[in-house]
């Protein structure tokens, strides 16, 4: 079967990786971004895969068009666009509208390599350390996205409950309003200044990816409201919330619930375009708590060790 993938971005490339494990043929990508025509996308043989503008589809041979975008409004606009280009509806397959299809493609992909990514290596070592030294408590991640880092938390802390906090609907407008008020140009001019950036993620994909889903407790919605009433102890928490307000709320909520020797890992602490993370840490320390902070060697994260 000959396949066209609509969308040459992240999800499109995940679809490409999936297709390369099948007997289907990838004809090329369709994308509305004219600049993406010049992207260098190669197949497993090192050959260039063409990126076409959508109206070029009239000159292409294909059996199906896979719409890789999972953001509802954008995906539906693409579906309507394909209709205007006279693509038969039975030839259009949308990840957004076929949950089993989306899980099959996205849950099997992980951007992190278990043995070469420094953050994953650090996590594996800390999990071993926590077990050897009897650190008590469960684990959590705030800012789950597609659950790719959560997968490794669940794998390495397989005997502990894993709380998964995320809106699964992108950034909160109220949090973005706070972030913008700091007038940090690096953030304001970045892709992160966009409430729609992380929309289209799926809790079903996250849970399907887990090796021990029975240990996962999904907390969907705005944090810290989703943590109301949670009285647990933690040995490891990953805060990957990108923005000032939720990061500060994460520190305020979890710090007092950590076991002695437990670690709160703050992703993006060194990220130039996400200065709110470092600001949140500094403001948390103004409450009178001096944090023990250690970089972990991934040039992005910092570990807070709780005494």
C-alpha positions in Angstrom: 0.0 0.0 0.0 1.3 3.5 -0.9 1.0 6.0 1.9 1.2 9.8 2.0 1.7 11.4 5.4 0.1 14.8 5.9 2.5 16.6 8.3 6.3 16.6 8.1 6.7 17.5 11.8 7.1 15.4 14.9 4.1 13.1 14.6 4.7 12.7 10.8 8.2 11.4 11.4 6.9 9.0 14.0 4.4 7.7 11.4 7.4 7.4 9.0 9.3 5.3 11.6 6.2 3.1 12.0 5.8 2.7 8.2 9.4 1.6 7.9 8.6 -1.4 10.1 5.8 -2.5 7.8 5.5 -3.5 4.1 3.8 -0.2 3.2 5.5 2.3 0.9 5.9 5.9 2.0 5.3 8.0 -1.1 6.2 11.3 0.7 4.9 14.0 3.0 2.3 16.6 2.4 2.7 19.9 4.4 1.2 23.4 4.2 4.5 24.9 5.3 6.3 25.9 2.2 9.7 25.9 4.1 9.2 22.2 4.9 9.6 21.4 1.2 13.3 21.9 1.8 13.5 19.6 4.9 15.9 16.8 4.6 14.0 13.7 5.6 15.5 10.4 4.7 14.3 6.8 4.8 16.1 3.9 6.4 18.2 3.5 3.2 19.4 7.1 3.4 17.3 8.2 0.5 15.5 11.6 0.5 11.8 11.5 1.1 10.0 14.3 -0.8 7.8 16.9 0.9 4.9 18.2 -1.3 2.5 21.0 -1.0 -1.0 19.6 -0.6 -2.3 20.8 -4.0 0.4 18.6 -5.6 -1.5 15.6 -4.5 -3.4 15.6 -7.9 -0.1 14.4 -9.5 0.7 11.6 -7.0 -0.2 8.0 -6.8 -1.4 6.8 -3.3 -3.7 4.5 -1.6 -4.1 6.4 1.7 -3.3 9.7 3.3 -2.4 9.6 7.0 -3.2 12.8 8.8 -0.6 12.9 11.6 -1.8 16.0 13.4 -3.6 15.3 16.7 -4.6 18.8 17.5 -8.4 18.8 16.9 -9.0 22.1 15.1 -5.9 21.7 12.9 -6.6 18.1 12.0 -10.2 18.9 11.1 -9.0 21.8 8.9 -6.7 19.4 7.1 -9.5 16.9 6.6 -11.6 19.6 5.0 -8.6 20.7 2.9 -8.2 17.2 1.5 -11.9 17.2 0.7 -11.5 20.3 -1.3 -8.6 18.7 -3.2 -11.0 15.8 -4.1 -9.3 13.2 -2.0 -11.8 10.4 -1.5 -12.8 10.3 2.2 -12.2 6.6 2.3 -8.6 7.2 1.5 -8.1 9.6 4.5 -7.0 8.0 7.8 -6.7 10.4 10.8 -4.8 9.6 14.0 -7.2 11.9 15.9 -10.3 9.9 14.9 -8.9 6.4 15.3 -7.7 5.9 18.8 -6.5 2.3 18.3 -4.5 3.5 15.2 -3.0 6.4 17.2 -2.0 4.1 20.1 -0.5 1.6 17.7 1.7 4.3 16.0 2.6 6.7 18.9 2.8 4.4 21.9 5.5 2.3 20.2 7.8 5.3 19.7 10.1 7.0 22.3 12.4 9.9 21.6 14.8 8.9 24.4 17.4 6.2 23.9 17.6 4.2 27.1 21.4 3.7 27.0 22.7 7.0 25.5 20.4 9.7 26.8 22.0 11.2 29.9 18.7 12.0 31.7 17.5 8.4 31.3 20.9 7.1 32.5 20.7 9.3 35.5 17.2 8.1 36.3 18.2 4.5 36.0 21.1 5.0 38.4 18.9 6.9 40.9 16.2 4.2 40.8 18.9 1.7 41.7 20.3 3.9 44.4 16.8 4.5 45.9 16.2 0.7 46.1 19.6 -0.1 47.5 19.2 2.6 50.2 15.6 1.9 51.1 14.2 5.3 50.1 10.5 5.2 50.8 7.6 6.6 48.9 6.1 6.6 45.5 6.9 8.6 42.3 5.3 11.2 40.2 5.7 13.3 37.0 4.1 16.7 36.4 4.1 17.5 32.7 3.6 14.1 31.1 3.0 15.1 27.4 3.2 11.8 25.5 4.6 9.9 28.5 8.0 9.1 27.0 10.0 10.0 30.1 7.1 8.6 32.3 7.7 5.2 30.6 11.2 5.0 32.1 10.0 6.1 35.5 7.4 3.4 35.4 10.0 0.9 34.2 12.7 1.7 36.8 10.4 2.2 39.7 8.1 -0.7 38.8 7.2 -1.6 42.4 5.9 1.9 43.1 2.8 3.9 42.3 3.4 6.5 39.5 1.2 9.6 39.6 0.9 11.3 36.2 -0.2 14.9 36.2 -1.0 16.8 33.0 -3.8 18.9 31.5 -3.5 16.8 28.2 -4.7 20.1 26.7 -1.7 22.3 26.4 -0.6 25.2 28.6 -3.1 27.1 30.8 -3.8 30.6 29.6 -3.5 31.9 33.2 -0.1 30.4 33.5 1.0 31.9 30.1 -0.3 35.3 31.3 1.9 35.1 34.3 4.9 34.0 32.2 4.4 36.9 29.7 4.3 39.4 32.6 8.0 38.8 33.2 8.7 40.2 29.8 11.6 37.8 29.1 12.3 38.1 25.4 13.7 34.6 25.0 10.4 33.2 26.1 8.2 35.7 24.3 9.9 35.0 21.0 9.9 31.2 21.4 7.6 28.4 20.3 6.6 28.0 24.0 4.6 31.2 24.0 1.7 29.3 22.6 -1.3 27.8 24.5 -1.7 25.3 21.6 1.8 23.9 21.7 1.1 20.7 23.6 -2.5 20.2 22.8 -3.4 16.9 21.1 -1.7 14.7 23.5 -3.5 11.6 24.7 -3.8 9.9 28.1 -4.8 6.7 26.3 -1.5 6.7 24.4 0.4 7.4 27.7 -1.2 4.5 29.5 -0.8 2.2 26.5 3.0 2.9 26.5 3.5 1.9 30.1 5.0 -1.5 31.0 3.2 -1.5 34.4 0.0 0.5 33.8 -1.6 -1.1 36.8 0.7 1.1 38.9 -0.2 4.4 37.2 -2.6 6.9 38.6 -3.7 9.5 36.0 -4.4 13.0 37.2 -5.9 14.9 34.3 -6.5 18.6 34.7 -4.9 21.8 36.1 -2.2 21.3 38.7 -2.2 21.7 41.8 -6.0 21.3 41.8 -5.6 17.7 40.6 -3.4 17.0 43.6 -6.0 18.1 46.2 -6.3 15.6 49.0 -3.2 13.6 48.0 -1.4 12.6 51.1 1.5 10.5 50.0 5.2 10.3 50.4 7.6 10.4 47.4 11.1 9.4 46.7 11.2 10.8 43.1 9.3 13.5 41.3 9.9 14.9 37.8 8.7 18.5 37.2 8.6 19.1 33.5 6.0 21.9 33.4 8.0 24.5 31.5 6.4 27.6 33.0 6.9 29.5 36.2 3.5 29.2 37.9 3.1 25.4 37.7 6.8 24.8 38.5 6.5 26.9 41.7 3.3 25.1 42.6 5.0 21.7 42.1 7.9 22.6 44.4 5.4 24.0 47.0 3.3 20.8 46.9 6.0 18.1 46.7 9.0 19.3 48.6 7.4 18.7 52.0 6.2 15.3 50.9 9.6 13.9 49.8 11.4 11.3 51.9 14.9 12.1 53.2 17.3 11.6 50.3 14.5 11.9 47.7 14.9 13.9 44.6 12.8 16.4 42.7 14.2 16.7 39.1 13.5 20.0 37.4 13.6 19.7 33.6 14.4 22.8 31.5 16.2 24.5 34.4 19.0 25.5 32.0 16.7 26.1 29.0 17.2 29.6 27.7 13.7 29.9 26.3 12.1 28.7 29.6 13.5 31.1 32.2 10.4 30.7 34.4 11.7 27.3 35.7 14.8 28.9 37.2 12.8 31.9 38.4 10.4 29.5 40.2 13.3 27.8 42.0 14.7 31.1 43.2 11.3 32.3 44.4 10.7 29.1 46.2 14.0 29.5 48.1 12.8 33.0 49.2 10.3 31.2 51.4 13.3 30.3 53.6 14.2 26.9 52.1 17.7 26.6 50.8 17.7 23.9 48.2 20.5 21.4 47.5 20.7 21.6 43.7 22.9 19.5 41.5 23.1 19.4 37.6 22.8 15.9 36.3 24.9 16.3 33.1 22.2 16.6 30.5 22.7 20.4 30.1 19.0 20.9 30.9 17.9 19.5 34.2 18.8 20.1 37.8 18.2 17.7 40.7 17.0 18.9 44.1 18.0 16.5 46.8 15.8 16.8 49.9 17.6 16.3 53.2 
